[in-house]
Amino acid sequence: MLLAYLKGMGTGAGLIIAIGAQNAFVLSQGLRRTHTLVIPAICALCDAILVTAGVAGLGRIVATTPVITKIAGTGGAIFLFFYGLKAFYSAFGSNRLEADSAGPMSRRTAVLATLGVTLLNPHVYIDTIVLLGSISGQFQAPAHLAFGAGAVSASFLWFFILSLGAGFLAPLFRTPRAWRILDAFVGTIMWSIAASLAKSL
């Protein structure tokens, strides 16, 4: 059981730590100290639900229903394009976002944006439901549940560390130039993933 749990943590961490749209969003909002508990909680809870579904066997259904992936990919590409456009506008527009001048994002906006970045990206379903669900099948019950719990634990740890830990980097972002670089980085990540999604449709 412990081995399955640790393997779940390691596999889950390997899948979620890679820089992507979700991590870039969590990092940028963490640096702005915007809803630093709500945003990682939503990310981690979504992962927990999807991993549980994958461990329960939903991964096999998704893998054999490509239309689900195509619908999610289309919506994700559109959402990420416009979010990336917003980030580039913040970086290079006349009203660019800066740490001290930016108004706080409302809780409702933060929740919707986090859900969008998380659930409109088909990669999250591939990583959680399909990949982790398939790997959990290598373990006999109830060890497969321990594997899933390990993956969920890695998700909670990562997103809260990323969100809360970003505050320690805030002193590096006291200049407008640093914020322009961050927003340009976020926009590049969003557009590159949107392009990859559109190409795979």
N, C-alpha and C positions, 0 to 999 in steps of 0.2 A: 504493500500500500504506500509506504513512504517513498519507495523508488518510483512508483507511478506518479505520485504527487510531484516529486522533484523533476521528473521528466516533463510533466505537464508545465511546470513553471519555466523550465528552460526552453521548451518549444514555444510556449506562448510569448515569452520575452523576445525570442528571436524573430517572431513574426511582427510584433507591435512596435519594437524599438526603432526599426528602420524609418528614416525620414519620409513622411508622407503628408497628405493634406491634413489629416486629423492631428498629427503631432505638431505640424507647423501652426495650426490654429490654436491648439492648447498652449504652445510656447508663446505665441504672440500675445494672447490674452493674459497669460501668466505674467509676462513682462509688464503689461499695463495694469496688473493687479485687478483684473476684471473677473468677478465671480469665480474666484480661485478654488472654491469648493464645489460649486454647482456644476461647472463645466467638466472637471475630471470625473465627478460622480456620474454624470450622464454617460460619458464615454465608457466608463468601467461597467456600469449597469447594462448598457447595450451589449458590450462584449460578453458579460455574464449570461444574458438571455440567449445570445446567439451560440455561445459555446455549449450551453446546456442543451439547446436544440440539436446541435451537431452531435453531441455525445449520445443523445436520445435516438438518433438515427435519421434526422431530417436531411443530413448531408447527402445521403443516397438519393433522395427525391430531387433535391436541387441540382445535383450533378446530371440527372437525366431529364431536366426540364430547362433547356437553354433559353426559352423565351423569358424566363424570370431574370436571367442574367442580362439579356438584351434590354429589357425595360429599365432595370436598375442602372445599366451602363449609360443609356440615353439621358435619363434624368440626372445622373451624377455628372456627366460631361457638361450639361447645360449649367447646373448649379455651380460647379467648380470654375467654369469659364467666367461667370458673372462675379463670383467671389474674388477670383484672381484679378478681374478688371477693377474691382473696388480697391484691392490692395495696391495695384499699380497707380491708380488715381491718388491714393494716399501718399504714395512715394514720390510722384512727379507732378501731381496737380497743384494748383494754386492754394487749395485748402487741405494740404497734406496733413495727415494725422501725426501728432507729436505727443509725447508722454504727458506733458503738463497741460496742454491746451485742449486735448481731446475730451469730449463729454463722455461720461460713463455709459456703457452699453446697458440697456435695460435688461432685467432678468428675462423677460419674455423673448427679446431679441437674442440673448445669449443662448437660451434653451433651443430656440428654433434653428439658430446657426449651428449649434453643436450637433443637433439631430441631423441637420442637412449634411454636414461634413462627414458624419459617422455613417448614416444609413443610406445615403445616395451614392456611396462608393461601393461598387460590386466586389472590390477586392476584400472588403471586410467580411463578406459572406463566404468568399473562397477561403480566406484564412481561418475563420472561426468555425463555420458550419461544415465546410467540405474537408479542409486539411486537418484541423484538430479533431473533427468528428471521425474522420477516417483513421487517424493515428490512435485514437482512443479505442478503436475496435481491436487493436493488437493486445489489449489487456482483458482478462476475464473479469466478469462482474464479481465483486464491486470495485475492483481496481480501476476500471475505466472511469468511474465516478471520481476517484482520487486524482486521476490524470486531468479530468475536466476542472476539478477544484484548483489544481496547481496552475492551470492556464488562467483561470479567473483571478487567482491571487496575484499573478504576475501583472495582469492588466490593471488591477486596483493600485498596486504599488507603483507602477510606471506612471500612470496618468496623474496621480497625486504628487509624486516626486517632481514630475515635469512642470506641473502647474504651480505648486508651492515653491519649488526650488528656483523657478525662473525669477522670483523676486530678488534673489541674491545677485542676479545679473543686471538688475535695474540700474545701478550706478554707471554701467557701461553705456546706457541708453539715455544719457542726459543731454545729448546734442541732437539737433535735427538730422544731421548726417547719418547717425547710427540708426535712427528710426526709418529713414529713407532706405537704408540698406536692408533692414529687417523686412519692411513692406515689399521691397522688390524681390527679396528671397521668397517670401510667402506667395507673392503673385506668380513667380516662376514655378514653384512647386505645384500650385493649383493648376496652372495652364499646362504644365508637362503631363500631369496625371489626366487632365481633361482630354488632351490630345491622344494619349495612349488608350483611353476608354473609347474615344470616337473611332480610332483606327481599328479597334478590335470588334466593332459592331458589324 
